[in-house]
Amino acid sequence: MKRIFFYFLFLVFASSVVAQIGPGYLGKRFMLGYGFHFSPAILGSNGSEGSIIGRGPHSLGGDPAFNSTHDGFLEFAFKNRTSVGLSCRYYNSTFDNSTSVYGYTFTPNGQQYILSGEPGGFYQIKGLNYALYFKFYNKRYVAPWGRYFLLGPVVNTYRSFYDPGIMKLETTDGSGGAKIRIDNFGAQGELYARGDLLFGWGRNRMIGNRVTIDYGVNFQLVALGFILWDAIGESPFDIFSEVQTTNYNYIEKTSKRRVREVNKLNVFVKVGVLLF
Amino acid sequence: MNYSRIFAALVFCFIVGDVLSQQNLKENFTPLKSEGVLPEIFTQNIRNVIKADITDLNKSKEKDKMIKTVYLTEANYEIEKIVKSGNTLINDEITKYLNKLKDIVLSNNAELKAKLNIFTLKSTVVNAYSYDKGYIFFDVGLIAQAESEAQLAYILCHEISHYTKRHNIQGYVKNRQLEKEVYEGKSTDDIIIEKCQYSKENESEADMEGFKLFEGTNYNFIQAQKAFDVLQYAHLPFELIEFKKSFLETENLKLPAGYFLKEVSSIRNNGSDDDTKSTHPNTVKRKAAIEDLIKARANEGRVNNIAGEELFKYIRDLARFECCRLYLKNRDYPNALYAAYILREKYPDNKYLTQVISKCLYAITLYKKGDLRYGSDSYLENGISSYDKVESFPQQIYHLIEKMPENEWTIVSLNYTYRAHKKFESDSLLSRLSDSLFGLIGRTNWGIVDFVRTNRKEVKTEPVKDTTSPKSKTELIANLQKENNFKNYDTAYYKDAFVDLFMTDKEFARKFPTSGPTVSSSSGFSDYKPRSYSTSKKAMKKGNRYKEMEKVSKVITLEPFYVIINTNEKISESVEADEKQEILINTINTCAGKQNFELVTLDPGLITATDVSKMNDYSVINDWIYERFDAYENSKSSVPILGTDEIRDITKKYGTTHILKTGIGYVKGKKKYTVFYAAIYDMRTNKMVYLKQEVFKGKPNKDLINAKMYQLFYELKNG
């Protein structure tokens, strides 16, 4: 994070030197702020009908659910109608386990069991998205004020956590009556990273001479491209990759879908302060 | 102590002082300027005035209070707009004179005298008008046309009667009431006729009441009647004298007779025109009504002038000189030329008149070459009128403009202007004008070789054989006369024009182009550059035309405008616009201040009573802008400014050549739009160097104005 911040500062100063700096808003060009992104959970990330969970109410109970993301950002208006920004978005979400999985386990005597079914409970996803974006303000407007279009690369990183006491596959051995339990779904806090392209439209308004209210819509292009695929849901056997979903790759495969759901399309409201 | 001697000395000093303060029109003329302390209307807060007026109205028992409230708001803003337009003269010689007439007319009514404020408006229109607030405005054009002091006094009496009878507010109320009748099925045409009828009744009443006031003076009654003749022939120049061919001729330049009409058209008598849709009765009716009054009164011993004939003539001449300037400002060059021609008869050595004539000839040359095109907002948007639409002697000028080819105009113009320059050698304006004309000669196919011969070349043209059907005897005679006229032409008559100058004047020979066509890169007058069509449309679309702008760190800013147009209802938005304008002014100052941008504010809304020089400067710049906008500019050529010479002094005084005109337009309605406008003009080159005209959806929020204004000064400062 530190490194990214320094890259950003470097970019700001380099662009200030190279390009003709724009007027900013009343001479202020550098903005620091907080944003809140949210989207209604329309398509189930876990494949069950319309069910999705956000950080709020559990959707399985039938309550409406929203994906929500918190955003800290820095922006610098380096040209008349262009700003460069760095944002770090954080979200904490869960995935309801409703996708079938082939579970593999070995008893102490070396006997292998293969179980098929849906793991119980859910697992948790904590994500951080790093985006370096450019805001291109519409003709007539002056960065950082007015309507704009934004574009930039984004890296979505996230870690998954699960509770083996809840997230498990269980059966009773037909012959010996022994309980067979699969609760190993990989390492705790495993880190995943995916790249995407951030797009968006918005409008920045001013309150007083320092505070900005920015609102609009943004989406991640790749995530949006998967909208139908995600709607169909995950199958235990991927016909394209011919990879079977097992307890070892279950989280890796299913979390992608959940992360895409969170990031694909969001409405946002941001509050910023023009520092200098 | 001998009091009578002291009194006599004081009177002498007063008279001598008055005479000494007069302009010496035999030598020169200085355009009229406001002087002294500005009256209260310049410094008062208009919103407080409106508030007080409405409070008084509400206390009274008058009817139609709603309509009158709107009237009071609108009228106050209208008066303020006129007074602060820069076209109003205060305490100048003409206004002082008009006030002297007021003192004469109202010598027995001190109370009414104190209520009236008389101003002169710099306009060639022949009119005077008054408001219920006691403000009376006289156009310079009316004073230029008046034949006697008594005529002006009668017109003043007429306007005072409009004030005392409150015709303005009554007319407004009546008009609003009539407009409502459209919902009751009345046609728009009928409503117009009724409005005009009501207005005519008021005018007739003012004529009668004005005459009663006039009767109280010792002015000649006949002059009251003759005042209507002045109004009837207001469309004609202030005097009618023959425009002689010899005026533009010199020993070696004799203009062909064919360029001049043998007879000019007669003057149409429009005194009894149908006045059904006119706000004033026709002059025949008005004169007849006054005649009835005169018949019943003895006119012996009454005089045409009380303040003095000499003074009247001097004031009228001032007005006439000012009209020359105003015609130039309006780019009405034929009228300016004719007005200067008339005055030249009386003041043959006046430098100002020579300058006006030279400017007109130069401007007409540009017009004929297509380098000067009237803008769509100009009242001459269709260009200089055809001669057949003009009456009487001025028709010769229009005919000459129409018939003489452009290159010959250039010769005639240079011939006049160069000789004028030699006559007033120290005058830089005439020098620059003649230099510019040398540049224009360079664009012809002629060079010095074509003008150095001394033998007049006789060109004989074969009579054109008429192949059309046989004509009558009289038509044939007319044709023959025509052919003879043309046969007598020496088509190269103009080539001898400069023979004497080539022989005796080294400067002329040096400056004259050696061979044409060449395009002078620096013509020397207003940095004028010949027009070029080479700029691509693509570049124009991209807005590249202003990319070449240099950095600007100081501008003169004029009163920014804030206009609200309500498309939904016919309600007054003046108060809101006025309040918003104040905020806009603050924003402009803040945005400029934050960037250490030097802003010279010439805003009549912000000046104090002693700021008369600022008011005059504002007026000069406004005139410059008016003239600048009256003509069309393309990307390469600049628009010549000929009516506002003082602009050079302004640029020196304020240390900048740039002026900023900016403002916000807000269209209220079902759909809301905001227009941001900012333009910078370079008064040195007469070019627009920066233009932003942007439309935003929605209302003009604070952030929009802040952002755009800050951007404006940022772009100016950083280029």
Chai-1 contact restraints between the chains, C-beta under 6 A:
chainA,res_idxA,chainB,res_idxB,connection_type,confidence,min_distance_angstrom,max_distance_angstrom,comment,restraint_id
A,P23,B,Y710,contact,1.0,0.0,6.0,A-B,restraint_1
A,P23,B,Q711,contact,1.0,0.0,6.0,A-B,restraint_2
A,P23,B,Y714,contact,1.0,0.0,6.0,A-B,restraint_3
A,Y25,B,A707,contact,1.0,0.0,6.0,A-B,restraint_4
A,L26,B,N706,contact,1.0,0.0,6.0,A-B,restraint_5
A,L26,B,Y710,contact,1.0,0.0,6.0,A-B,restraint_6
A,G27,B,K594,contact,1.0,0.0,6.0,A-B,restraint_7
A,R140,B,E694,contact,1.0,0.0,6.0,A-B,restraint_8
A,V142,B,A707,contact,1.0,0.0,6.0,A-B,restraint_9
A,V142,B,Q711,contact,1.0,0.0,6.0,A-B,restraint_10
A,W145,B,D703,contact,1.0,0.0,6.0,A-B,restraint_11
A,W145,B,A707,contact,1.0,0.0,6.0,A-B,restraint_12
A,R205,B,D703,contact,1.0,0.0,6.0,A-B,restraint_13
A,M206,B,D703,contact,1.0,0.0,6.0,A-B,restraint_14
